[in-house]
Amino acid sequence: MISDLADRLGLEPGARAVIVNADDFGMCHAANTAIIRLLSTGRIDSTTVMVPCAWAPEALAFAASRPDLDVGVHLVLTSEWTRYRWRPLTGTGTSLVDAAGFFPADVLAVERDATTVDVAAEVAAQLQAALDAGVDVTHLDNHMGSVYGLLTGRDFLAPVLEIAARHGLPFRLPRTMEGAAGDPALQAQLTEAAAAADALGVEIVDRLWTHPFEPAPGETYEQVRDGFIALLRAVPAGVTEIYLHPMTDDEELRAVVDVGAEKRGHELRLLDDPAVLQAVEDEGLVRIGWRELRALQRGERS
């Protein structure tokens, strides 16, 4: 499903626009070292900060010092790793924590147990913390998709979209996503959610793409790169966000995550790879950022 977003952004007819976003800024120092370099060199178009995480202050300070870069807030309701975890900004006396006082490890627990009031308070607190740190927040998205209601149908989009509308911020909500074409129920859910965003004037993208999060057994860097190039070549007309999790594959990262450290290192490497950069050029992909969508939403475009 293609909207008129590309037209309203002033792009050429049939333009294939992409926003390459790095999730998980601030999760750990390994994320920050990678993402700061990628942002500074233009290898990615935007990133989003996990405000409750221990290394968020470093990420927020960098973002505040570089208001020319696109930095949003990665709204967090889950804490998925075994050895490294984080808690809500609104405290532990709410429906947002597990028995140990951390955000739950999985999305199902959020959809089952969290109250809308607690979710609304927490996402507002995370956005406000970024604003208070001096960040010119460009957009909002969501860690692990925990507000979409994809597992049980119980979503938290209403409070998130209300906050996005109130602050004039676009939100990562695709009109379609991978797998939706073969799942009429999922597409119907996305269509309903998109209508809610449209009604509030919140800008959203046409589609949301990534590549497999966990590495396949024996997967090489070259296989990761070639798969990513194939994904780039398949981007259709409209506006597509492609999100990745590039990080420095070092001792800290391997202590933090349970799986996927090498894959995150591969994603950092592929964003510098000449073959990837050439594919973007060969395909004529138009690189844009969330700042353009924010300007459109706020009526700041001529």
Backbone bond lengths (Angstrom), bond angles and torsions (degrees), N, CA, C in turn:
res aa  C-N    CA-C-N  psi(-1)  N-CA   C-N-CA  omega(-1)  CA-C   N-CA-C  phi
1 M - - - 1.462 - - 1.530 108.59 -
2 I 1.321 116.60 121.96 1.457 121.90 -179.57 1.524 108.52 -111.26
3 S 1.312 116.07 131.08 1.454 121.67 177.78 1.528 108.98 -93.42
4 D 1.324 115.35 -170.59 1.462 120.06 175.56 1.524 111.50 -94.75
5 L 1.350 117.23 17.23 1.461 120.77 -175.79 1.522 111.65 -58.77
6 A 1.330 117.99 -46.55 1.460 120.61 -178.53 1.524 110.65 -59.77
7 D 1.322 116.45 -40.92 1.467 119.78 177.90 1.517 110.89 -63.15
8 R 1.325 116.91 -44.46 1.462 120.13 -177.96 1.534 112.15 -68.59
9 L 1.342 115.45 -22.48 1.461 119.72 175.02 1.524 112.13 -82.15
10 G 1.331 116.26 -3.99 1.457 120.35 178.32 1.515 114.13 81.56
11 L 1.330 117.57 19.68 1.457 120.85 179.52 1.528 110.50 -81.46
12 E 1.324 115.79 159.44 1.456 120.87 -180.00 1.530 110.33 -65.27
13 P 1.343 117.46 150.63 1.467 119.66 177.01 1.524 111.14 -55.63
14 G 1.317 115.80 133.72 1.457 121.07 179.95 1.510 114.79 78.66
15 A 1.338 117.96 7.86 1.464 120.96 -178.57 1.521 111.17 -60.01
16 R 1.318 115.33 140.92 1.468 122.87 176.20 1.524 106.58 -107.22
17 A 1.325 115.70 91.17 1.469 121.43 -175.36 1.520 110.23 -94.32
18 V 1.333 116.15 141.72 1.452 121.32 177.71 1.519 109.94 -131.07
19 I 1.319 114.95 144.76 1.464 123.14 167.56 1.516 106.27 -115.66
20 V 1.326 116.89 113.71 1.465 120.98 177.53 1.528 107.34 -92.42
21 N 1.323 116.42 110.75 1.462 122.37 -174.65 1.528 110.79 -112.78
22 A 1.318 115.92 137.26 1.467 121.53 172.98 1.519 109.10 -99.67
23 D 1.303 117.01 114.08 1.457 121.98 174.57 1.531 110.11 -75.42
24 D 1.335 115.35 165.56 1.473 123.88 166.35 1.526 114.87 72.68
25 F 1.335 118.49 23.73 1.458 121.24 172.07 1.529 107.49 -60.15
26 G 1.330 116.93 133.63 1.455 120.84 -179.59 1.501 115.14 88.15
27 M 1.339 118.10 -6.20 1.464 118.75 -179.52 1.533 110.53 -63.34
28 C 1.329 116.18 -42.04 1.458 121.88 179.06 1.521 107.56 -156.63
29 H 1.318 116.74 172.52 1.467 119.78 -178.99 1.522 111.00 -65.99
30 A 1.333 117.27 -33.22 1.465 120.94 178.44 1.522 111.33 -62.45
31 A 1.324 117.09 -34.21 1.467 120.02 174.67 1.518 110.19 -68.58
32 N 1.319 116.50 -42.87 1.464 120.02 -175.42 1.517 112.43 -66.34
33 T 1.329 117.63 -43.29 1.459 119.17 -178.69 1.523 111.23 -61.47
34 A 1.327 116.12 -39.71 1.464 120.31 179.77 1.521 111.47 -69.94
35 I 1.330 116.50 -49.91 1.457 120.42 -171.99 1.512 111.55 -70.89
36 I 1.321 118.27 -37.18 1.462 120.18 177.85 1.529 109.98 -60.60
37 R 1.318 117.60 -42.51 1.464 119.35 179.18 1.525 111.38 -67.78
38 L 1.326 116.87 -43.06 1.463 120.09 -179.20 1.527 111.90 -63.92
39 L 1.332 116.84 -40.83 1.460 120.28 176.84 1.527 110.73 -64.72
40 S 1.315 115.38 -45.30 1.463 120.27 -174.71 1.516 112.53 -66.22
41 T 1.336 117.22 -28.02 1.457 121.15 -179.05 1.524 113.01 -99.60
42 G 1.339 117.46 2.28 1.452 120.73 177.91 1.511 114.93 76.06
43 R 1.323 117.63 14.80 1.464 119.85 179.15 1.527 112.02 -73.94
44 I 1.324 117.08 -25.30 1.466 121.85 172.53 1.519 108.14 -122.57
45 D 1.322 115.60 160.14 1.463 120.53 -176.78 1.517 112.53 -96.20
46 S 1.333 116.88 -22.74 1.459 120.04 -177.44 1.514 109.53 -164.94
47 T 1.332 114.70 170.06 1.457 121.37 174.86 1.516 108.16 -149.56
48 T 1.331 116.37 167.53 1.462 121.03 176.76 1.528 110.22 -136.02
49 V 1.339 115.02 137.46 1.466 122.46 -172.69 1.523 111.04 -93.20
50 M 1.337 115.41 135.25 1.462 122.06 171.19 1.531 107.33 -88.41
51 V 1.319 116.65 90.94 1.463 121.93 -169.44 1.531 113.40 -60.89
52 P 1.352 121.96 -36.25 1.470 119.38 -178.31 1.529 114.93 -73.45
53 C 1.334 118.63 -7.32 1.462 120.23 -172.96 1.532 112.20 -81.43
54 A 1.320 115.25 160.14 1.464 121.64 -172.22 1.520 113.66 -63.83
55 W 1.327 117.98 -31.68 1.459 120.70 -178.03 1.517 112.81 -98.54
56 A 1.336 117.50 12.46 1.461 120.45 176.17 1.528 112.76 -62.18
57 P 1.341 120.89 -37.67 1.464 118.44 179.71 1.527 113.23 -55.68
58 E 1.325 117.52 -39.69 1.470 119.76 177.59 1.527 110.35 -64.02
59 A 1.319 116.35 -44.17 1.462 120.32 -179.46 1.522 111.18 -65.02
60 L 1.319 117.01 -43.77 1.461 120.95 -179.09 1.524 111.12 -65.68
61 A 1.317 117.51 -39.04 1.465 120.46 178.69 1.525 110.69 -63.78
62 F 1.329 116.43 -42.21 1.461 119.00 177.05 1.523 110.38 -62.71
63 A 1.325 116.68 -46.53 1.466 120.33 -178.82 1.525 111.32 -60.32
64 A 1.324 116.83 -40.45 1.462 120.21 179.63 1.526 111.38 -65.43
65 S 1.333 116.44 -29.79 1.468 120.34 -179.54 1.517 112.62 -81.62
66 R 1.339 116.94 -12.76 1.463 121.00 -177.42 1.527 110.04 -130.49
67 P 1.339 117.62 70.37 1.463 120.25 -179.46 1.522 113.80 -67.96
68 D 1.337 117.07 -6.72 1.462 120.80 176.24 1.525 112.22 -78.33
69 L 1.323 117.49 -14.12 1.456 121.74 -177.97 1.529 110.41 -97.18
70 D 1.324 116.04 153.37 1.466 121.47 -178.15 1.521 110.28 -87.85
71 V 1.331 116.09 108.65 1.455 121.68 179.87 1.525 108.65 -129.97
72 G 1.317 116.01 122.83 1.452 121.37 178.00 1.515 111.18 -113.06
73 V 1.338 115.27 -169.27 1.464 121.90 179.49 1.526 108.87 -114.61
74 H 1.328 114.63 126.38 1.464 123.23 179.61 1.523 106.75 -92.10
75 L 1.311 117.75 89.76 1.462 122.49 -173.12 1.529 110.33 -59.33
76 V 1.331 116.02 127.25 1.467 122.37 -169.69 1.527 110.78 -114.64
77 L 1.324 116.23 127.19 1.466 122.17 172.31 1.527 111.73 -129.71
78 T 1.335 116.96 0.63 1.461 122.10 -178.90 1.522 110.17 -130.74
79 S 1.333 115.94 157.39 1.462 123.07 176.86 1.518 106.38 -140.11
80 E 1.329 115.95 95.85 1.457 121.11 -160.56 1.521 117.03 -90.45
81 W 1.350 118.68 -14.35 1.464 119.42 -174.46 1.533 111.61 -87.62
82 T 1.314 116.34 158.52 1.463 121.82 -176.91 1.526 112.09 -79.34
83 R 1.341 117.06 -44.57 1.462 121.71 -170.90 1.531 113.86 -98.60
84 Y 1.317 117.57 -12.89 1.465 121.62 -175.25 1.520 107.73 -135.69
85 R 1.353 116.76 117.89 1.451 119.76 -171.83 1.526 110.32 -138.73
86 W 1.334 116.25 167.11 1.465 120.84 -178.81 1.518 109.74 -142.10
87 R 1.342 115.10 160.41 1.465 121.98 -173.20 1.523 110.81 -118.25
88 P 1.324 117.54 162.82 1.466 120.63 177.11 1.527 111.95 -63.87
89 L 1.320 116.42 148.58 1.459 120.87 173.23 1.522 111.27 -69.01
90 T 1.329 116.71 -24.61 1.464 121.62 -177.11 1.525 112.59 -86.43
91 G 1.342 117.21 6.74 1.452 119.95 176.28 1.511 113.26 97.63
92 T 1.319 115.05 176.62 1.461 120.77 -173.08 1.528 113.42 -101.77
93 G 1.317 117.43 2.45 1.465 119.49 -179.23 1.515 112.54 -93.69
94 T 1.330 117.03 39.97 1.462 121.25 -177.28 1.523 109.83 -130.82
95 S 1.322 115.18 -177.42 1.465 121.38 178.92 1.519 112.52 -81.61
96 L 1.334 118.13 5.78 1.464 121.49 -174.06 1.519 113.50 -95.58
97 V 1.336 118.83 6.46 1.462 120.49 -175.62 1.527 111.57 -122.16
98 D 1.336 113.07 158.75 1.461 119.61 174.23 1.526 109.62 -92.26
99 A 1.303 116.84 -170.05 1.463 120.61 -176.28 1.520 112.51 -64.26
100 A 1.333 117.74 -23.50 1.463 121.65 -179.73 1.526 112.61 -90.57
101 G 1.331 116.83 -1.67 1.457 120.12 178.31 1.513 115.06 87.56
102 F 1.337 117.48 11.29 1.460 122.11 176.43 1.532 109.37 -104.21
103 F 1.336 116.42 163.52 1.459 118.23 166.39 1.525 108.47 -53.07
104 P 1.325 119.62 146.53 1.461 120.80 178.66 1.519 111.87 -64.99
105 A 1.312 115.91 158.18 1.460 120.88 -175.51 1.515 113.08 -77.98
106 D 1.331 118.07 -21.40 1.462 119.39 -173.66 1.529 111.40 -130.68
107 V 1.317 114.63 157.84 1.463 122.00 -177.24 1.522 111.29 -68.25
108 L 1.323 117.31 -35.22 1.466 119.95 -179.25 1.511 111.22 -55.82
109 A 1.325 118.02 -42.02 1.464 121.19 179.96 1.521 111.09 -63.61
110 V 1.324 117.20 -37.13 1.462 120.45 177.83 1.530 110.34 -64.80
111 E 1.313 116.48 -50.39 1.464 119.96 -179.07 1.529 111.58 -61.85
112 R 1.302 116.87 -33.61 1.470 121.12 -176.61 1.527 112.41 -79.88
113 D 1.343 117.37 -39.68 1.459 120.02 -165.53 1.532 115.68 -111.38
114 A 1.326 117.99 -26.39 1.467 120.18 -174.34 1.522 111.21 -72.30
115 T 1.342 116.30 144.60 1.463 120.02 174.18 1.523 108.78 -95.65
116 T 1.318 114.85 151.82 1.467 119.99 179.95 1.522 111.00 -61.93
117 V 1.325 116.84 -37.30 1.466 120.49 179.32 1.526 110.69 -62.04
118 D 1.330 116.95 -43.69 1.464 120.29 -179.13 1.523 111.27 -69.04
119 V 1.335 117.10 -39.69 1.463 120.03 177.44 1.520 110.20 -62.16
120 A 1.330 117.00 -45.54 1.464 120.59 -179.53 1.523 111.22 -59.35
121 A 1.324 116.91 -43.21 1.464 120.37 -179.79 1.521 111.39 -65.83
122 E 1.315 117.14 -40.10 1.461 120.56 -176.83 1.527 111.96 -70.37
123 V 1.338 117.96 -45.86 1.466 118.65 -179.07 1.523 110.57 -66.64
124 A 1.337 116.85 -33.97 1.465 119.61 175.69 1.521 110.75 -64.89
125 A 1.322 117.31 -39.67 1.463 121.22 179.66 1.523 111.33 -66.46
126 Q 1.333 116.97 -39.65 1.456 119.71 179.79 1.525 111.21 -66.20
127 L 1.318 117.49 -43.49 1.462 119.89 176.95 1.521 110.77 -63.96
128 Q 1.325 117.30 -43.99 1.462 120.14 -178.26 1.523 111.34 -63.64
129 A 1.321 117.58 -36.09 1.463 120.25 178.38 1.522 111.15 -62.50
130 A 1.332 116.60 -39.87 1.466 119.94 177.50 1.522 110.85 -66.78
131 L 1.320 116.83 -42.86 1.470 120.45 178.26 1.524 110.64 -63.50
132 D 1.320 116.68 -42.35 1.465 120.45 179.75 1.531 111.75 -64.93
133 A 1.333 116.69 -26.29 1.466 120.78 178.13 1.529 111.35 -78.92
134 G 1.320 117.03 -3.51 1.455 120.91 177.66 1.507 114.86 93.10
135 V 1.327 117.81 13.86 1.462 121.42 -179.11 1.530 109.80 -80.97
136 D 1.316 116.19 132.03 1.467 121.98 173.06 1.531 107.29 -83.78
137 V 1.317 116.36 78.66 1.470 122.71 -170.91 1.528 109.98 -60.57
138 T 1.331 116.23 127.26 1.463 120.18 -177.40 1.522 113.73 -97.00
139 H 1.339 117.92 -23.62 1.458 119.27 -175.58 1.524 110.04 -169.31
140 L 1.304 115.18 172.70 1.456 122.85 176.53 1.526 109.44 -123.75
141 D 1.312 116.20 144.39 1.459 120.35 165.01 1.519 108.43 -143.80
142 N 1.325 118.20 -167.05 1.460 119.76 -166.14 1.521 110.77 -142.16
143 H 1.322 116.39 127.93 1.459 123.04 -179.74 1.527 110.86 -70.06
144 M 1.322 115.87 124.88 1.466 123.79 176.48 1.534 113.29 64.38
145 G 1.314 117.90 12.93 1.461 120.27 176.78 1.512 114.36 64.88
146 S 1.333 117.09 28.99 1.465 119.92 -171.25 1.524 114.30 -74.11
147 V 1.325 118.79 -7.99 1.472 119.12 177.61 1.522 112.38 -100.04
148 Y 1.333 117.91 -3.73 1.470 120.86 -172.98 1.526 114.59 -81.72
149 G 1.316 118.31 -19.88 1.459 120.04 -178.39 1.513 113.80 72.32
150 L 1.324 117.58 29.75 1.459 120.77 -174.05 1.523 113.60 -74.40
151 L 1.328 117.31 -19.55 1.470 119.30 -176.96 1.517 112.81 -93.84
152 T 1.319 117.08 -42.47 1.468 120.16 -176.18 1.526 113.03 -116.99
153 G 1.323 116.73 -9.99 1.457 120.52 -174.71 1.520 113.44 88.51
154 R 1.339 117.07 -6.32 1.468 120.76 178.95 1.531 108.32 -93.10
155 D 1.321 116.25 105.38 1.458 120.06 -175.89 1.522 111.63 -108.07
156 F 1.347 114.68 170.27 1.461 122.20 177.98 1.531 110.16 -123.95
157 L 1.324 115.18 33.97 1.454 119.66 -176.91 1.526 112.21 -71.58
158 A 1.312 118.06 -31.73 1.472 119.83 -177.08 1.530 111.87 -57.97
159 P 1.337 120.09 -53.17 1.469 118.60 179.69 1.519 113.01 -66.48
160 V 1.324 117.67 -34.54 1.462 120.07 -179.52 1.527 110.37 -68.18
161 L 1.315 117.04 -45.14 1.464 119.89 179.76 1.523 111.28 -66.53
162 E 1.324 117.14 -34.09 1.466 119.84 177.56 1.524 110.84 -64.56
163 I 1.334 116.63 -42.49 1.465 120.75 177.97 1.526 110.78 -66.51
164 A 1.332 116.32 -41.15 1.460 119.93 177.71 1.520 111.11 -61.82
165 A 1.317 116.92 -42.84 1.462 120.52 179.50 1.524 110.98 -65.69
166 R 1.322 116.57 -42.31 1.466 120.69 -177.39 1.523 111.93 -63.80
167 H 1.334 116.38 -33.53 1.457 120.30 -178.14 1.534 112.79 -98.28
168 G 1.323 117.21 1.90 1.453 119.91 179.73 1.512 113.20 66.30
169 L 1.341 116.69 42.81 1.461 121.07 -176.08 1.528 111.28 -119.99
170 P 1.329 117.39 133.43 1.468 119.29 171.40 1.526 110.49 -69.39
171 F 1.331 115.11 161.52 1.466 120.63 -175.46 1.516 109.59 -134.81
172 R 1.321 116.20 141.31 1.457 121.18 177.08 1.526 110.16 -69.59
173 L 1.302 114.04 93.15 1.459 122.13 174.51 1.521 106.51 -140.83
174 P 1.310 118.96 109.45 1.460 119.93 -177.24 1.524 112.21 -82.43
175 R 1.321 115.10 147.63 1.468 118.76 172.38 1.526 110.29 -72.91
176 T 1.306 116.82 -23.53 1.451 122.20 171.89 1.517 107.54 -151.10
177 M 1.322 117.62 158.91 1.460 120.75 179.23 1.515 109.33 -145.66
178 E 1.334 116.17 171.38 1.451 120.44 -178.25 1.527 110.17 -54.78
179 G 1.305 115.72 129.72 1.453 120.74 177.85 1.514 114.10 91.90
180 A 1.336 117.39 -15.53 1.462 119.39 -175.77 1.522 112.34 -68.39
181 A 1.342 116.38 -32.20 1.465 119.36 -177.94 1.526 111.69 -60.58
182 G 1.341 116.57 -32.11 1.452 120.17 179.33 1.510 114.09 -95.46
183 D 1.316 117.20 7.88 1.462 122.19 -177.17 1.522 108.79 -133.65
184 P 1.339 117.48 88.99 1.470 120.27 -176.63 1.525 113.45 -56.89
185 A 1.334 117.58 -34.82 1.464 120.06 -179.87 1.525 110.81 -66.11
186 L 1.344 117.23 -42.15 1.456 120.77 177.73 1.516 110.85 -64.75
187 Q 1.336 116.62 -43.21 1.459 118.70 -179.98 1.526 111.06 -64.93
188 A 1.320 117.25 -37.35 1.460 120.05 177.06 1.523 110.95 -63.40
189 Q 1.331 116.17 -38.46 1.466 121.17 178.07 1.528 110.29 -64.57
190 L 1.326 116.99 -43.64 1.459 120.74 179.00 1.522 111.38 -66.01
191 T 1.312 116.79 -39.59 1.462 120.73 -179.77 1.522 110.70 -63.72
192 E 1.318 116.55 -40.97 1.466 120.71 177.47 1.526 110.96 -64.81
193 A 1.331 115.96 -42.69 1.463 119.93 179.42 1.524 111.01 -65.60
194 A 1.331 116.98 -40.85 1.463 120.61 178.60 1.520 110.85 -62.34
195 A 1.323 116.75 -38.19 1.467 119.89 177.94 1.522 111.18 -63.62
196 A 1.326 116.72 -36.86 1.469 120.38 177.21 1.522 110.68 -65.47
197 A 1.338 116.87 -41.72 1.465 120.47 177.73 1.524 110.43 -63.89
198 D 1.317 116.27 -44.54 1.465 120.39 179.77 1.528 111.13 -60.13
199 A 1.315 116.38 -40.24 1.459 120.53 -178.39 1.522 111.76 -63.60
200 L 1.339 116.53 -29.61 1.463 121.37 -179.95 1.526 112.32 -93.43
201 G 1.330 116.67 -3.79 1.456 119.63 -179.05 1.514 113.86 77.48
202 V 1.332 117.95 21.10 1.467 122.19 179.17 1.526 108.51 -89.47
203 E 1.333 116.63 122.39 1.458 120.50 -179.47 1.519 110.43 -75.01
204 I 1.333 115.80 136.46 1.460 122.70 177.74 1.526 108.34 -133.96
205 V 1.331 116.28 163.18 1.460 120.53 -177.57 1.522 110.71 -88.71
206 D 1.332 115.07 166.62 1.462 119.85 178.47 1.521 111.37 -71.41
207 R 1.344 115.61 -39.94 1.468 118.09 -177.62 1.522 110.20 -154.19
208 L 1.314 115.07 161.52 1.464 123.45 -176.85 1.519 107.87 -128.75
209 W 1.326 115.91 119.67 1.461 120.74 -177.41 1.525 110.27 -124.84
210 T 1.318 115.28 153.61 1.461 122.46 167.27 1.513 106.40 -152.41
211 H 1.336 117.07 -171.07 1.457 119.81 171.47 1.520 107.32 -123.54
212 P 1.333 119.06 171.46 1.474 120.14 -171.48 1.517 112.54 -50.72
213 F 1.327 115.77 131.77 1.462 121.39 -177.01 1.523 111.56 -71.73
214 E 1.317 116.26 -46.77 1.467 119.99 -178.34 1.522 109.79 -91.64
215 P 1.324 117.55 141.01 1.468 119.89 -178.88 1.514 111.50 -68.81
216 A 1.337 115.17 146.26 1.458 120.02 171.78 1.525 108.56 -75.57
217 P 1.332 117.79 153.25 1.479 120.04 179.40 1.529 110.98 -55.50
218 G 1.334 116.16 126.49 1.450 120.93 177.50 1.516 115.16 72.94
219 E 1.323 117.16 11.39 1.465 120.45 -176.77 1.528 111.18 -64.84
220 T 1.301 116.42 132.63 1.461 121.39 179.69 1.526 110.27 -96.89
221 Y 1.335 115.05 164.88 1.459 118.67 175.74 1.523 110.77 -58.55
222 E 1.312 117.42 -41.44 1.460 121.14 -177.75 1.533 111.17 -61.41
223 Q 1.322 117.36 -36.36 1.464 120.39 177.20 1.524 111.04 -68.07
224 V 1.340 117.37 -40.36 1.461 120.79 176.30 1.523 109.89 -61.33
225 R 1.338 115.98 -46.76 1.464 120.37 -179.37 1.523 111.38 -61.88
226 D 1.310 117.15 -46.15 1.459 119.63 -177.53 1.523 111.37 -65.87
227 G 1.331 116.42 -35.86 1.462 119.13 176.21 1.511 112.04 -65.58
228 F 1.325 116.55 -37.85 1.458 120.24 179.06 1.521 110.80 -69.36
229 I 1.327 117.40 -39.04 1.462 120.20 177.05 1.526 110.29 -63.58
230 A 1.327 117.57 -40.26 1.468 120.59 176.90 1.524 110.65 -61.34
231 L 1.332 116.54 -38.89 1.463 120.23 177.26 1.526 110.38 -63.22
232 L 1.332 117.39 -44.33 1.466 120.61 178.84 1.524 111.19 -60.84
233 R 1.305 116.64 -40.77 1.466 119.99 -178.08 1.527 111.92 -68.12
234 A 1.329 116.82 -22.12 1.467 120.88 -178.16 1.521 113.57 -90.24
235 V 1.328 118.34 -3.69 1.469 120.37 -177.31 1.528 109.72 -61.40
236 P 1.331 118.17 124.79 1.463 120.69 179.65 1.533 111.85 -89.06
237 A 1.316 115.97 -176.40 1.461 120.80 177.16 1.518 110.53 -64.73
238 G 1.326 115.41 154.17 1.457 121.38 -178.18 1.515 110.31 108.96
239 V 1.333 116.10 -161.59 1.465 121.70 -177.52 1.527 108.85 -115.08
240 T 1.327 115.63 119.59 1.457 122.67 -177.74 1.522 109.14 -119.57
241 E 1.327 117.34 126.64 1.464 119.05 169.18 1.519 108.22 -91.69
242 I 1.334 115.56 131.04 1.461 122.58 174.04 1.521 106.89 -113.55
243 Y 1.320 116.59 116.36 1.459 118.82 -176.87 1.523 110.67 -109.76
244 L 1.331 114.66 142.24 1.457 123.39 -179.12 1.524 109.23 -133.48
245 H 1.329 115.58 175.15 1.467 121.27 179.56 1.527 109.80 -130.46
246 P 1.324 118.49 60.08 1.465 120.15 -177.15 1.525 111.85 -70.64
247 M 1.325 115.48 132.69 1.462 121.17 178.07 1.524 109.38 -148.11
248 T 1.302 116.24 159.03 1.454 121.89 175.09 1.523 108.68 -75.54
249 D 1.310 116.37 119.28 1.464 120.63 -177.81 1.523 108.28 -80.05
250 D 1.330 115.82 89.05 1.455 121.06 -177.15 1.525 110.52 -129.77
251 E 1.309 116.46 -172.87 1.464 121.08 -176.76 1.523 111.32 -62.92
252 E 1.330 117.25 -39.02 1.464 119.84 179.30 1.515 110.85 -61.84
253 L 1.338 117.45 -49.19 1.461 120.31 -177.57 1.518 110.80 -60.34
254 R 1.317 117.37 -41.72 1.461 119.99 -178.56 1.528 112.10 -68.96
255 A 1.333 116.95 -23.17 1.463 120.05 174.03 1.521 111.51 -79.32
256 V 1.332 116.72 -26.39 1.461 122.08 -175.09 1.520 112.22 -82.55
257 V 1.335 117.10 -51.09 1.465 120.46 -170.73 1.519 111.21 -94.34
258 D 1.326 115.63 150.69 1.457 121.05 177.85 1.524 111.60 -81.80
259 V 1.329 116.55 -34.94 1.473 122.50 -179.37 1.525 108.38 -143.55
260 G 1.326 114.93 158.94 1.459 119.49 167.17 1.509 117.11 86.52
261 A 1.338 119.51 9.84 1.467 119.30 179.62 1.528 110.64 -60.96
262 E 1.330 115.71 -45.79 1.463 118.97 -179.16 1.530 110.79 -63.30
263 K 1.331 116.92 -39.33 1.469 120.74 -179.88 1.528 110.45 -64.01
264 R 1.312 117.48 -39.45 1.465 120.30 177.61 1.524 110.82 -65.66
265 G 1.330 116.16 -35.95 1.455 119.46 173.78 1.519 111.83 -66.02
266 H 1.325 116.79 -37.85 1.465 120.39 176.41 1.527 110.84 -62.29
267 E 1.327 117.16 -39.06 1.465 120.15 -178.90 1.530 110.78 -66.39
268 L 1.314 116.93 -36.54 1.460 119.54 174.20 1.524 110.21 -62.49
269 R 1.296 116.43 -44.58 1.468 120.86 -178.42 1.526 112.14 -65.68
270 L 1.333 117.21 -42.09 1.460 118.52 -174.63 1.533 112.26 -67.98
271 L 1.333 117.49 -27.20 1.463 119.46 -179.85 1.527 111.99 -70.98
272 D 1.332 117.27 -14.90 1.460 122.86 174.07 1.530 112.07 -100.95
273 D 1.311 117.29 -5.89 1.458 121.45 -170.91 1.531 111.09 -71.08
274 P 1.324 119.01 125.96 1.464 120.60 179.20 1.524 113.65 -55.62
275 A 1.327 117.48 -32.70 1.462 120.11 179.73 1.527 111.19 -66.13
276 V 1.331 116.92 -36.95 1.466 121.00 177.19 1.523 110.26 -69.10
277 L 1.319 116.55 -45.69 1.458 120.32 178.99 1.520 110.88 -61.65
278 Q 1.325 117.33 -37.66 1.458 120.77 178.58 1.521 111.18 -67.48
279 A 1.330 116.78 -37.21 1.469 120.09 178.71 1.518 110.90 -63.01
280 V 1.332 117.07 -41.15 1.462 120.54 177.67 1.526 110.07 -59.97
281 E 1.337 115.44 -43.37 1.468 119.72 179.88 1.518 111.23 -68.16
282 D 1.322 116.90 -45.62 1.464 121.05 -177.96 1.526 111.63 -60.84
283 E 1.312 116.21 -38.00 1.461 120.83 -177.80 1.522 112.61 -80.92
284 G 1.326 117.65 -9.33 1.460 120.46 -179.20 1.517 112.93 67.49
285 L 1.329 116.96 29.41 1.463 120.21 -179.75 1.525 109.58 -69.13
286 V 1.306 116.26 137.82 1.461 122.15 -179.56 1.517 108.12 -97.01
287 R 1.317 117.16 117.63 1.463 122.00 -179.71 1.526 109.41 -85.95
288 I 1.313 116.09 124.02 1.457 121.18 176.42 1.517 108.52 -130.54
289 G 1.331 116.92 174.46 1.453 121.06 178.04 1.517 111.00 -126.66
290 W 1.317 115.33 171.59 1.460 120.56 178.26 1.519 111.85 -68.53
291 R 1.339 117.44 -21.46 1.454 120.52 179.22 1.538 110.99 -59.72
292 E 1.350 116.05 -36.50 1.469 119.01 177.46 1.524 111.85 -63.74
293 L 1.339 116.29 -39.01 1.461 119.45 177.83 1.521 110.97 -68.72
294 R 1.324 116.73 -37.65 1.470 119.75 177.41 1.520 111.11 -63.49
295 A 1.333 116.60 -43.84 1.465 120.09 178.72 1.515 111.20 -61.11
296 L 1.344 115.74 -39.39 1.469 120.22 177.37 1.526 110.62 -63.62
297 Q 1.308 116.29 -45.07 1.460 121.07 -179.23 1.520 111.44 -63.44
298 R 1.312 116.98 -37.91 1.460 121.10 -177.87 1.534 113.12 -86.56
299 G 1.314 116.84 1.68 1.459 119.54 179.68 1.514 113.11 70.09
300 E 1.339 116.85 28.22 1.459 121.48 -177.75 1.517 113.53 -93.82
301 R 1.332 117.14 -4.82 1.461 120.48 178.13 1.527 110.00 -86.50
302 S 1.325 115.67 143.07 1.468 119.28 178.70 1.515 109.74 -77.00
